[in-house]
Amino acid sequence: MKKLFVFMAMFAATLAANAAIDTLTVRINGMKCEECGHKVLTVLRKVDGVGGVKFNYERRTAVIAYDNAKTCADTLRARLKATGRYVSSEYDPTAVIRRGIGLRIDDMHCQKCANRIVDRLKTIEGVDSMAPHLDKHYVFVRYDANRTCKDDIRKAIGDLGYTPVNYYTSKDIAYAYYLLPEGQATEETLESVLAIDAVDDVNVNAKNNALAITYFIKDMPAEKLLQEIRAAGVEASLPPAHECQEE
């Protein structure tokens, strides 16, 4: 009897160790933001056997890990379909997924700056077109989300020495650009400023010790924003009038 008990215990342990974990990758066109992702996650967590879920909002995809001894892909699709809004479809990694990103770049001062940025973006696989607007310090980039992403585009521009942040057409949105002391263009500074109320997006650039911000001006006048930044321990200062040195 003891031998039988040991055998059954070993058998159960083997089954548990060999439990098959599958993944299902789907497109969810109605899922466009983190709030949508949270709702999708809430639905999926109610399915016994679902493990982690990884979202890509640019591609509108969800990678769902699940125990195929407890549930299956058809059940997961059915649960999503039942929401009405978050219906899933097959994900095709070879398809073209058009997306656009608007970037405010306050240190893009002249046509030479714009040309440098455009020339760099042309080298990124998946970037379809670019439209710089010097008068607004703004660049619109259209790209294939199956080939590249917003983070890669922002990093490419940042590596040139520019400091892009989110751009919006709303009159409620404003932009700020400051210089930082040597050594303060860090991830810690970025996180400190991002924690300030009314701030939407932040970027820092160690090449030119710059800090760029997108914020809601109705909630935070420009003077108060600078006060809040300094209160957070960031010694930001307004830049002098720019004299472009681009060649």
Accessible surface in RSA format (square Angstrom, percent):
REM  Atomic radii and reference values for relative SASA: ProtOr
REM  Chains: A
REM  Algorithm: Lee & Richards
REM  Probe-radius: 1.40
REM  Slices: 20
REM RES _ NUM      All-atoms   Total-Side   Main-Chain    Non-polar    All polar
REM                ABS   REL    ABS   REL    ABS   REL    ABS   REL    ABS   REL
RES MET A   1   189.97  98.4 143.62  95.1  46.35 110.3 135.77 115.4  54.20  71.8
RES LYS A   2   168.68  82.3 159.04  97.6   9.64  23.0 107.42  96.7  61.27  65.3
RES LYS A   3   181.37  88.5 173.29 106.3   8.08  19.2 119.83 107.9  61.53  65.5
RES LEU A   4   102.77  57.2  97.18  69.5   5.59  14.1 101.14  71.0   1.63   4.4
RES PHE A   5   146.18  73.1 141.94  87.9   4.24  11.0 145.80  88.4   0.37   1.1
RES VAL A   6    70.48  46.4  69.10  62.6   1.38   3.3  70.48  61.2   0.00   0.0
RES PHE A   7   123.82  61.9 121.94  75.5   1.88   4.9 123.66  75.0   0.15   0.4
RES MET A   8   102.37  53.0  99.83  66.1   2.54   6.0  86.75  73.8  15.62  20.7
RES ALA A   9    51.48  47.3  37.49  57.9  13.99  31.8  46.17  65.0   5.31  14.1
RES MET A  10   124.74  64.6 119.63  79.2   5.11  12.2 104.66  89.0  20.08  26.6
RES PHE A  11   100.87  50.5  95.85  59.4   5.02  13.1 100.46  60.9   0.41   1.2
RES ALA A  12    57.76  53.1  51.16  79.0   6.59  15.0  53.06  74.7   4.70  12.5
RES ALA A  13    62.30  57.3  49.99  77.1  12.31  28.0  58.05  81.8   4.25  11.2
RES THR A  14    70.94  50.5  66.35  67.3   4.59  11.0  46.84  62.9  24.11  36.4
RES LEU A  15   104.06  58.0  97.82  70.0   6.24  15.7  98.26  69.0   5.80  15.6
RES ALA A  16    75.35  69.3  51.29  79.2  24.06  54.7  60.46  85.1  14.89  39.4
RES ALA A  17    86.51  79.5  45.48  70.2  41.03  93.3  57.91  81.6  28.60  75.8
RES ASN A  18   106.43  73.4  81.35  78.6  25.08  60.4  29.66  71.4  76.77  74.2
RES ALA A  19    43.00  39.5  22.68  35.0  20.31  46.2  30.44  42.9  12.56  33.3
RES ALA A  20    45.83  42.1  35.51  54.8  10.32  23.5  42.87  60.4   2.97   7.9
RES ILE A  21   111.87  63.7  82.85  61.7  29.01  69.9  82.85  59.7  29.01  78.7
RES ASP A  22    55.21  38.7  51.82  51.6   3.39   8.0  10.87  25.6  44.34  44.2
RES THR A  23    90.77  64.6  63.08  64.0  27.68  66.0  32.83  44.1  57.94  87.6
RES LEU A  24    17.34   9.7  16.17  11.6   1.16   2.9  17.34  12.2   0.00   0.0
RES THR A  25    47.12  33.5  35.57  36.1  11.54  27.5  19.44  26.1  27.67  41.8
RES VAL A  26     0.59   0.4   0.59   0.5   0.00   0.0   0.59   0.5   0.00   0.0
RES ARG A  27    42.88  18.0  42.69  21.8   0.19   0.4   3.04   4.2  39.84  24.1
RES ILE A  28     0.00   0.0   0.00   0.0   0.00   0.0   0.00   0.0   0.00   0.0
RES ASN A  29    90.17  62.2  85.01  82.1   5.16  12.4  32.84  79.0  57.33  55.4
RES GLY A  30    17.69  21.8   0.00   N/A  17.69  21.8  14.24  39.1   3.45   7.7
RES MET A  31     0.00   0.0   0.00   0.0   0.00   0.0   0.00   0.0   0.00   0.0
RES LYS A  32   129.67  63.3 111.81  68.6  17.86  42.5  54.33  48.9  75.34  80.2
RES CYS A  33    57.06  43.2  52.50  58.6   4.56  10.7  36.03  91.3  21.02  22.7
RES GLU A  34   135.15  77.6 127.97  96.8   7.18  17.1  42.25  81.7  92.90  75.8
RES GLU A  35   115.26  66.2 106.36  80.5   8.90  21.2  41.18  79.6  74.08  60.5
RES CYS A  36     6.79   5.1   6.72   7.5   0.07   0.2   0.07   0.2   6.72   7.2
RES GLY A  37     0.44   0.5   0.00   N/A   0.44   0.5   0.44   1.2   0.00   0.0
RES HIS A  38   118.37  64.7 113.43  78.8   4.94  12.6  77.34  79.7  41.04  47.8
RES LYS A  39    91.03  44.4  88.00  54.0   3.03   7.2  55.54  50.0  35.50  37.8
RES VAL A  40     0.39   0.3   0.00   0.0   0.39   0.9   0.39   0.3   0.00   0.0
RES LEU A  41    33.44  18.6  33.44  23.9   0.00   0.0  33.44  23.5   0.00   0.0
RES THR A  42    60.34  42.9  56.14  56.9   4.20  10.0  50.56  67.9   9.78  14.8
RES VAL A  43    34.79  22.9  34.24  31.0   0.55   1.3  34.47  30.0   0.32   0.9
RES LEU A  44     0.00   0.0   0.00   0.0   0.00   0.0   0.00   0.0   0.00   0.0
RES ARG A  45   165.42  69.5 138.06  70.4  27.37  65.2  43.11  58.9 122.31  74.1
RES LYS A  46   151.26  73.8 122.04  74.9  29.23  69.6  77.07  69.4  74.19  79.0
RES VAL A  47     8.07   5.3   4.80   4.3   3.28   7.9   5.67   4.9   2.41   6.5
RES ASP A  48   102.82  72.0  88.97  88.6  13.86  32.8  43.60 102.6  59.22  59.1
RES GLY A  49    17.27  21.3   0.00   N/A  17.27  21.3   7.64  21.0   9.63  21.6
RES VAL A  50    26.64  17.5   0.49   0.4  26.14  63.0   0.64   0.6  25.99  70.5
RES GLY A  51    45.00  55.5   0.00   N/A  45.00  55.5  35.05  96.2   9.96  22.3
RES GLY A  52    50.15  61.8   0.00   N/A  50.15  61.8  39.74 109.0  10.41  23.3
RES VAL A  53    27.33  18.0   0.00   0.0  27.33  65.9   0.99   0.9  26.34  71.4
RES LYS A  54   156.49  76.3 150.59  92.4   5.90  14.0  96.45  86.8  60.04  64.0
RES PHE A  55    43.03  21.5  18.11  11.2  24.91  64.8  18.68  11.3  24.35  69.7
RES ASN A  56    52.42  36.1  47.39  45.8   5.03  12.1  16.30  39.2  36.12  34.9
RES TYR A  57    60.89  28.4  56.51  32.2   4.38  11.4  47.11  35.4  13.78  17.0
RES GLU A  58    36.01  20.7  33.95  25.7   2.05   4.9  14.89  28.8  21.12  17.2
RES ARG A  59    74.62  31.3  74.62  38.0   0.00   0.0   0.43   0.6  74.19  45.0
RES ARG A  60    40.63  17.1  40.63  20.7   0.00   0.0   0.95   1.3  39.68  24.1
RES THR A  61     6.10   4.3   6.10   6.2   0.00   0.0   0.66   0.9   5.43   8.2
RES ALA A  62     0.00   0.0   0.00   0.0   0.00   0.0   0.00   0.0   0.00   0.0
RES VAL A  63    53.41  35.1  51.26  46.4   2.15   5.2  51.26  44.5   2.15   5.8
RES ILE A  64     0.00   0.0   0.00   0.0   0.00   0.0   0.00   0.0   0.00   0.0
RES ALA A  65    26.02  23.9  25.89  40.0   0.13   0.3  25.89  36.5   0.13   0.3
RES TYR A  66    17.00   7.9  15.79   9.0   1.21   3.1   1.42   1.1  15.58  19.2
RES ASP A  67    20.59  14.4  20.29  20.2   0.30   0.7   6.66  15.7  13.93  13.9
RES ASN A  68    67.43  46.5  44.88  43.4  22.55  54.3  13.61  32.7  53.83  52.0
RES ALA A  69    85.73  78.8  43.25  66.7  42.48  96.6  53.62  75.5  32.11  85.1
RES LYS A  70   126.57  61.7  92.19  56.6  34.38  81.9  49.53  44.6  77.04  82.1
RES THR A  71    14.26  10.1   2.10   2.1  12.15  29.0  11.86  15.9   2.39   3.6
RES CYS A  72    58.68  44.4  58.07  64.8   0.61   1.4  33.52  84.9  25.17  27.1
RES ALA A  73    22.24  20.4  20.40  31.5   1.84   4.2  20.40  28.7   1.84   4.9
RES ASP A  74   102.66  71.9  96.08  95.6   6.59  15.6  29.96  70.5  72.70  72.5
RES THR A  75    50.65  36.0  45.88  46.5   4.77  11.4  27.56  37.0  23.10  34.9
RES LEU A  76     0.00   0.0   0.00   0.0   0.00   0.0   0.00   0.0   0.00   0.0
RES ARG A  77    71.48  30.0  69.95  35.7   1.53   3.6  38.37  52.4  33.12  20.1
RES ALA A  78    58.15  53.5  48.56  74.9   9.59  21.8  52.98  74.6   5.16  13.7
RES ARG A  79    98.64  41.4  96.93  49.4   1.71   4.1  22.42  30.6  76.22  46.2
RES LEU A  80     0.09   0.1   0.09   0.1   0.00   0.0   0.09   0.1   0.00   0.0
RES LYS A  81   143.31  69.9 136.41  83.7   6.91  16.4  78.88  71.0  64.44  68.6
RES ALA A  82    87.79  80.7  46.34  71.5  41.45  94.3  58.83  82.8  28.96  76.7
RES THR A  83    51.07  36.3  16.01  16.2  35.06  83.6  25.55  34.3  25.52  38.6
RES GLY A  84    59.16  73.0   0.00   N/A  59.16  73.0  35.73  98.1  23.43  52.5
RES ARG A  85   135.56  56.9 117.29  59.8  18.28  43.5  52.63  71.9  82.93  50.3
RES TYR A  86    11.90   5.6  11.90   6.8   0.00   0.0  11.67   8.8   0.23   0.3
RES VAL A  87    69.19  45.5  60.47  54.7   8.72  21.0  60.47  52.5   8.72  23.7
RES SER A  88    18.37  15.5   1.87   2.5  16.50  38.0   0.18   0.4  18.19  25.5
RES SER A  89    57.36  48.5  46.87  62.5  10.50  24.2  49.73 105.9   7.64  10.7
RES GLU A  90   125.43  72.0 109.57  82.9  15.86  37.8  64.74 125.2  60.69  49.5
RES TYR A  91    45.81  21.4  26.45  15.1  19.36  50.4  22.16  16.7  23.65  29.2
RES ASP A  92    69.74  48.9  64.53  64.2   5.21  12.3  29.23  68.8  40.51  40.4
RES PRO A  93    80.97  59.0  73.67  67.2   7.30  26.5  73.69  60.8   7.28  45.3
RES THR A  94    99.76  71.0  85.62  86.8  14.14  33.7  70.78  95.1  28.99  43.8
RES ALA A  95    34.35  31.6  26.00  40.1   8.34  19.0  34.35  48.4   0.00   0.0
RES VAL A  96    85.98  56.6  59.76  54.1  26.22  63.2  59.76  51.9  26.22  71.1
RES ILE A  97     6.91   3.9   3.58   2.7   3.33   8.0   6.91   5.0   0.00   0.0
RES ARG A  98   114.41  48.0 102.10  52.0  12.30  29.3  45.87  62.7  68.54  41.5
RES ARG A  99    51.50  21.6  44.90  22.9   6.60  15.7  22.86  31.2  28.64  17.4
RES GLY A 100    35.53  43.8   0.00   N/A  35.53  43.8   6.16  16.9  29.36  65.8
RES ILE A 101     9.22   5.2   5.73   4.3   3.48   8.4   9.22   6.6   0.00   0.0
RES GLY A 102    17.14  21.1   0.00   N/A  17.14  21.1   4.43  12.2  12.71  28.5
RES LEU A 103     0.00   0.0   0.00   0.0   0.00   0.0   0.00   0.0   0.00   0.0
RES ARG A 104    44.86  18.8  44.62  22.7   0.24   0.6   0.15   0.2  44.71  27.1
RES ILE A 105     0.00   0.0   0.00   0.0   0.00   0.0   0.00   0.0   0.00   0.0
RES ASP A 106    22.71  15.9  18.42  18.3   4.30  10.2   2.74   6.5  19.97  19.9
RES ASP A 107     9.59   6.7   6.95   6.9   2.63   6.2   6.95  16.4   2.63   2.6
RES MET A 108     0.09   0.0   0.00   0.0   0.09   0.2   0.00   0.0   0.09   0.1
RES HIS A 109    63.69  34.8  37.82  26.3  25.87  66.2  24.07  24.8  39.62  46.1
RES CYS A 110    33.17  25.1  29.47  32.9   3.69   8.7  30.18  76.5   2.98   3.2
RES GLN A 111    98.63  55.2  95.88  70.1   2.76   6.6  51.63 109.9  47.00  35.6
RES LYS A 112   106.98  52.2 104.72  64.3   2.26   5.4  66.36  59.7  40.62  43.3
RES CYS A 113     2.19   1.7   2.19   2.4   0.00   0.0   0.00   0.0   2.19   2.4
RES ALA A 114     0.81   0.7   0.67   1.0   0.13   0.3   0.81   1.1   0.00   0.0
RES ASN A 115    69.59  48.0  68.28  66.0   1.32   3.2  19.58  47.1  50.02  48.3
RES ARG A 116    90.18  37.9  83.51  42.6   6.67  15.9  32.77  44.8  57.40  34.8
RES ILE A 117     0.22   0.1   0.19   0.1   0.03   0.1   0.21   0.1   0.01   0.0
RES VAL A 118    25.10  16.5  25.10  22.7   0.00   0.0  25.10  21.8   0.00   0.0
RES ASP A 119    83.34  58.4  77.44  77.1   5.90  14.0  27.06  63.7  56.27  56.1
RES ARG A 120    84.02  35.3  79.66  40.6   4.36  10.4  25.19  34.4  58.83  35.7
RES LEU A 121     0.00   0.0   0.00   0.0   0.00   0.0   0.00   0.0   0.00   0.0
RES LYS A 122   136.57  66.6 105.82  64.9  30.75  73.2  61.30  55.2  75.27  80.2
RES THR A 123    99.39  70.7  61.73  62.6  37.66  89.7  70.35  94.5  29.04  43.9
RES ILE A 124    25.91  14.7  17.67  13.2   8.24  19.9  22.27  16.0   3.64   9.9
RES GLU A 125   129.66  74.4 114.00  86.2  15.66  37.3  53.49 103.5  76.17  62.2
RES GLY A 126    19.22  23.7   0.00   N/A  19.22  23.7   9.66  26.5   9.57  21.4
RES VAL A 127    24.64  16.2   0.39   0.4  24.25  58.4   0.39   0.3  24.25  65.8
RES ASP A 128    58.50  41.0  26.65  26.5  31.85  75.3   6.99  16.5  51.51  51.4
RES SER A 129    46.94  39.7  44.16  58.9   2.79   6.4  34.70  73.9  12.24  17.2
RES MET A 130    42.57  22.0  15.02   9.9  27.54  65.6  16.47  14.0  26.09  34.6
RES ALA A 131    40.55  37.3  37.38  57.7   3.17   7.2  40.52  57.1   0.04   0.1
RES PRO A 132    46.72  34.1  27.85  25.4  18.87  68.6  27.85  23.0  18.87 117.3
RES HIS A 133    78.43  42.9  73.91  51.4   4.51  11.5  47.47  48.9  30.96  36.0
RES LEU A 134    55.03  30.6  44.72  32.0  10.31  25.9  44.89  31.5  10.14  27.3
RES ASP A 135   119.50  83.7  79.97  79.6  39.52  93.5  52.39 123.3  67.10  66.9
RES LYS A 136   110.34  53.8 106.76  65.5   3.59   8.5  57.65  51.9  52.69  56.1
RES HIS A 137    46.45  25.4  46.45  32.3   0.00   0.0  19.09  19.7  27.35  31.8
RES TYR A 138    33.40  15.6  33.40  19.0   0.00   0.0  12.29   9.2  21.11  26.0
RES VAL A 139     0.17   0.1   0.17   0.2   0.00   0.0   0.17   0.1   0.00   0.0
RES PHE A 140    76.21  38.1  76.21  47.2   0.00   0.0  76.21  46.2   0.00   0.0
RES VAL A 141     0.00   0.0   0.00   0.0   0.00   0.0   0.00   0.0   0.00   0.0
RES ARG A 142    99.84  41.9  99.84  50.9   0.00   0.0  22.16  30.3  77.68  47.1
RES TYR A 143     0.00   0.0   0.00   0.0   0.00   0.0   0.00   0.0   0.00   0.0
RES ASP A 144     8.00   5.6   8.00   8.0   0.00   0.0   3.76   8.8   4.24   4.2
RES ALA A 145     2.66   2.4   0.19   0.3   2.46   5.6   0.19   0.3   2.46   6.5
RES ASN A 146    16.00  11.0   0.80   0.8  15.20  36.6   0.04   0.1  15.96  15.4
RES ARG A 147    91.80  38.5  61.45  31.3  30.35  72.3  21.99  30.1  69.81  42.3
RES THR A 148    10.45   7.4   2.54   2.6   7.90  18.8   8.12  10.9   2.33   3.5
RES CYS A 149    37.56  28.4  37.56  41.9   0.00   0.0  16.28  41.2  21.28  23.0
RES LYS A 150    84.02  41.0  84.02  51.5   0.00   0.0  28.76  25.9  55.25  58.9
RES ASP A 151   106.20  74.4 100.91 100.4   5.29  12.5  27.52  64.8  78.68  78.5
RES ASP A 152    74.06  51.9  69.38  69.1   4.68  11.1  13.80  32.5  60.26  60.1
RES ILE A 153     0.00   0.0   0.00   0.0   0.00   0.0   0.00   0.0   0.00   0.0
RES ARG A 154    40.94  17.2  39.88  20.3   1.06   2.5  14.10  19.3  26.84  16.3
RES LYS A 155   133.85  65.3 124.49  76.4   9.36  22.3 102.67  92.4  31.18  33.2
RES ALA A 156     3.77   3.5   1.90   2.9   1.87   4.2   3.32   4.7   0.44   1.2
RES ILE A 157     0.01   0.0   0.01   0.0   0.00   0.0   0.01   0.0   0.00   0.0
RES GLY A 158    15.90  19.6   0.00   N/A  15.90  19.6  12.49  34.3   3.41   7.6
RES ASP A 159    65.02  45.5  59.59  59.3   5.44  12.9  22.98  54.1  42.04  41.9
RES LEU A 160    39.53  22.0  28.44  20.3  11.09  27.9  29.68  20.8   9.85  26.5
RES GLY A 161    13.45  16.6   0.00   N/A  13.45  16.6   8.05  22.1   5.40  12.1
RES TYR A 162     8.17   3.8   8.04   4.6   0.12   0.3   8.04   6.0   0.12   0.2
RES THR A 163     0.13   0.1   0.04   0.0   0.09   0.2   0.12   0.2   0.00   0.0
RES PRO A 164     0.00   0.0   0.00   0.0   0.00   0.0   0.00   0.0   0.00   0.0
RES VAL A 165     0.89   0.6   0.89   0.8   0.00   0.0   0.89   0.8   0.00   0.0
RES ASN A 166    43.05  29.7  43.05  41.6   0.00   0.0   5.01  12.1  38.04  36.8
RES TYR A 167    34.58  16.1  21.61  12.3  12.97  33.7   9.17   6.9  25.41  31.3
RES TYR A 168    88.71  41.4  80.05  45.5   8.66  22.5  68.13  51.2  20.58  25.4
RES THR A 169   125.86  89.5  97.93  99.3  27.93  66.6  68.43  91.9  57.43  86.8
RES SER A 170    54.85  46.3  37.59  50.2  17.26  39.8  37.34  79.5  17.51  24.5
RES LYS A 171   198.34  96.8 170.41 104.6  27.93  66.5 121.00 108.9  77.34  82.4
RES ASP A 172    54.45  38.1  54.20  53.9   0.25   0.6   9.64  22.7  44.81  44.7
RES ILE A 173    19.06  10.8   6.56   4.9  12.50  30.1   6.56   4.7  12.50  33.9
RES ALA A 174    16.52  15.2  13.36  20.6   3.16   7.2  16.52  23.3   0.00   0.0
RES TYR A 175    42.60  19.9  17.02   9.7  25.57  66.5  17.02  12.8  25.57  31.5
RES ALA A 176    12.15  11.2   5.93   9.2   6.22  14.2  11.81  16.6   0.34   0.9
RES TYR A 177    34.43  16.1  26.15  14.9   8.27  21.5  19.88  14.9  14.54  17.9
RES TYR A 178     6.29   2.9   6.29   3.6   0.00   0.0   1.41   1.1   4.88   6.0
RES LEU A 179    56.32  31.4  55.96  40.0   0.36   0.9  56.14  39.4   0.18   0.5
RES LEU A 180    12.09   6.7   0.00   0.0  12.09  30.4   2.43   1.7   9.66  26.0
RES PRO A 181    58.29  42.5  45.32  41.3  12.97  47.2  57.52  47.5   0.78   4.8
RES GLU A 182   154.06  88.4 125.74  95.1  28.32  67.4  63.04 121.9  91.02  74.3
RES GLY A 183    56.74  70.0   0.00   N/A  56.74  70.0  38.85 106.6  17.90  40.1
RES GLN A 184    46.04  25.7  44.80  32.7   1.24   3.0  20.07  42.7  25.97  19.7
RES ALA A 185    13.42  12.3   1.44   2.2  11.98  27.2   1.44   2.0  11.98  31.7
RES THR A 186    55.57  39.5  49.65  50.3   5.92  14.1  51.16  68.7   4.41   6.7
RES GLU A 187   114.97  66.0 107.31  81.2   7.66  18.2  58.04 112.3  56.93  46.5
RES GLU A 188   136.77  78.5 127.70  96.6   9.07  21.6  48.11  93.1  88.66  72.4
RES THR A 189     7.97   5.7   6.09   6.2   1.88   4.5   1.88   2.5   6.09   9.2
RES LEU A 190    30.32  16.9  30.32  21.7   0.00   0.0  30.32  21.3   0.00   0.0
RES GLU A 191    92.32  53.0  87.58  66.3   4.74  11.3  38.73  74.9  53.59  43.8
RES SER A 192    36.66  31.0  25.04  33.4  11.62  26.8  12.70  27.1  23.96  33.6
RES VAL A 193     0.00   0.0   0.00   0.0   0.00   0.0   0.00   0.0   0.00   0.0
RES LEU A 194    71.54  39.8  60.21  43.1  11.33  28.5  60.27  42.3  11.27  30.3
RES ALA A 195    83.62  76.9  47.93  74.0  35.69  81.2  60.38  85.0  23.24  61.6
RES ILE A 196    19.39  11.0  10.53   7.8   8.87  21.4  16.46  11.9   2.94   8.0
RES ASP A 197   120.20  84.2 110.59 110.1   9.61  22.7  35.67  83.9  84.53  84.3
RES ALA A 198    20.37  18.7   0.59   0.9  19.78  45.0   9.02  12.7  11.35  30.1
RES VAL A 199    18.35  12.1   0.00   0.0  18.35  44.2   0.00   0.0  18.35  49.8
RES ASP A 200    46.79  32.8  24.53  24.4  22.26  52.6   4.60  10.8  42.19  42.1
RES ASP A 201    18.11  12.7  17.96  17.9   0.14   0.3   0.36   0.9  17.75  17.7
RES VAL A 202     5.01   3.3   0.03   0.0   4.98  12.0   0.03   0.0   4.98  13.5
RES ASN A 203    24.13  16.6  24.13  23.3   0.00   0.0   0.03   0.1  24.10  23.3
RES VAL A 204    26.40  17.4  12.96  11.7  13.43  32.4  12.96  11.3  13.43  36.4
RES ASN A 205     9.83   6.8   6.77   6.5   3.06   7.4   3.83   9.2   5.99   5.8
RES ALA A 206    74.28  68.3  53.86  83.1  20.42  46.5  54.04  76.1  20.25  53.6
RES LYS A 207   145.49  71.0 106.26  65.2  39.22  93.4  82.18  74.0  63.31  67.4
RES ASN A 208    52.24  36.0  36.81  35.6  15.43  37.1  36.47  87.8  15.77  15.2
RES ASN A 209    31.24  21.5  31.24  30.2   0.00   0.0   4.70  11.3  26.54  25.6
RES ALA A 210     0.00   0.0   0.00   0.0   0.00   0.0   0.00   0.0   0.00   0.0
RES LEU A 211     0.00   0.0   0.00   0.0   0.00   0.0   0.00   0.0   0.00   0.0
RES ALA A 212     0.69   0.6   0.69   1.1   0.00   0.0   0.69   1.0   0.00   0.0
RES ILE A 213     0.12   0.1   0.00   0.0   0.12   0.3   0.00   0.0   0.12   0.3
RES THR A 214     0.00   0.0   0.00   0.0   0.00   0.0   0.00   0.0   0.00   0.0
RES TYR A 215     4.84   2.3   4.84   2.8   0.00   0.0   0.00   0.0   4.84   6.0
RES PHE A 216    81.80  40.9  81.80  50.7   0.00   0.0  81.80  49.6   0.00   0.0
RES ILE A 217    69.57  39.6  64.75  48.2   4.82  11.6  64.75  46.6   4.82  13.1
RES LYS A 218   163.16  79.6 127.05  78.0  36.11  86.0  86.59  77.9  76.56  81.6
RES ASP A 219    98.39  68.9  75.35  75.0  23.04  54.5  22.39  52.7  76.01  75.8
RES MET A 220     6.96   3.6   6.96   4.6   0.00   0.0   6.96   5.9   0.00   0.0
RES PRO A 221    65.95  48.1  64.41  58.7   1.54   5.6  65.95  54.4   0.00   0.0
RES ALA A 222    48.83  44.9  44.23  68.3   4.60  10.5  44.54  62.7   4.29  11.4
RES GLU A 223   125.16  71.9 116.67  88.3   8.49  20.2  67.70 131.0  57.45  46.9
RES LYS A 224    95.32  46.5  93.94  57.6   1.37   3.3  44.73  40.3  50.58  53.9
RES LEU A 225     0.09   0.1   0.09   0.1   0.00   0.0   0.09   0.1   0.00   0.0
RES LEU A 226    25.11  14.0  25.11  18.0   0.00   0.0  25.11  17.6   0.00   0.0
RES GLN A 227   119.38  66.8 111.96  81.8   7.43  17.7  41.98  89.4  77.40  58.7
RES GLU A 228    61.33  35.2  58.62  44.3   2.71   6.5   4.32   8.4  57.00  46.5
RES ILE A 229     0.00   0.0   0.00   0.0   0.00   0.0   0.00   0.0   0.00   0.0
RES ARG A 230   112.57  47.3 101.41  51.7  11.16  26.6  33.31  45.5  79.26  48.0
RES ALA A 231    88.83  81.7  44.85  69.2  43.98 100.0  57.79  81.4  31.04  82.2
RES ALA A 232    45.01  41.4  12.47  19.2  32.54  74.0  25.70  36.2  19.32  51.2
RES GLY A 233    46.50  57.3   0.00   N/A  46.50  57.3  32.01  87.8  14.50  32.5
RES VAL A 234     4.27   2.8   4.27   3.9   0.00   0.0   4.27   3.7   0.00   0.0
RES GLU A 235   101.55  58.3  95.45  72.2   6.10  14.5  37.49  72.5  64.07  52.3
RES ALA A 236     2.14   2.0   0.00   0.0   2.14   4.9   0.00   0.0   2.14   5.7
RES SER A 237    50.12  42.3  50.11  66.9   0.01   0.0  31.89  67.9  18.22  25.5
RES LEU A 238   124.71  69.5 104.87  75.0  19.84  49.9 104.87  73.6  19.84  53.4
RES PRO A 239    49.40  36.0  31.25  28.5  18.14  66.0  31.25  25.8  18.14 112.8
RES PRO A 240   103.44  75.4  83.64  76.2  19.80  72.0  96.23  79.4   7.21  44.8
RES ALA A 241   100.20  92.1  66.93 103.3  33.28  75.7  78.79 111.0  21.42  56.7
RES HIS A 242    94.46  51.6  59.83  41.6  34.62  88.6  48.86  50.4  45.59  53.1
RES GLU A 243   137.10  78.7 123.10  93.1  14.00  33.3  46.55  90.0  90.54  73.9
RES CYS A 244    50.98  38.6  20.38  22.7  30.60  71.9  18.01  45.6  32.97  35.6
RES GLN A 245   140.85  78.8 120.85  88.3  20.00  47.6  63.38 134.9  77.47  58.8
RES GLU A 246    48.01  27.6  32.24  24.4  15.77  37.5   7.66  14.8  40.35  32.9
RES GLU A 247   189.25 108.7 135.23 102.3  54.02 128.6  69.59 134.6 119.67  97.7
END  Absolute sums over single chains surface
CHAIN  1 A    14222.6      11531.9       2690.7       7882.3       6340.3
END  Absolute sums over all chains
TOTAL         14222.6      11531.9       2690.7       7882.3       6340.3
